[in-house]
Amino acid sequence: MAAQNSAGIQTLLDAEREAQKIVQKAREYRTKRVKDAKSEAQKEIEDYRQQKETEFKSFESQQTSGNKKAEEDAEKATEKQLEEIKSIGQKTGPKVVDDLLKAVVTVNPEVPTRTEQPTA
């Protein structure tokens, strides 16, 4: 009977060792799957980031092209106005200078007329 108990205990010990091996393999597999899942998730995140970055660049270029056209139009209008101001300055510049000099140099002393007597 002792031999039978000993054989039963040995069978249980062998079964326990097999169970531990199976559990260890399951843990290793789970750890590997977690690592794989992390790397897959990181790859998906990077792909998504690249996609959104491309969309943003496209959107930005569309929006900036409209601004560039507005800037060019404003630049043209400014240049046109500057040319008009320069041409008016060239036409009327000498007359304005003469009028200013005449106003500064010509003195017309006049005695003011008093309507009231100063009170002391």
Helices and strands as residue ranges (DSSP letters): H 2-105
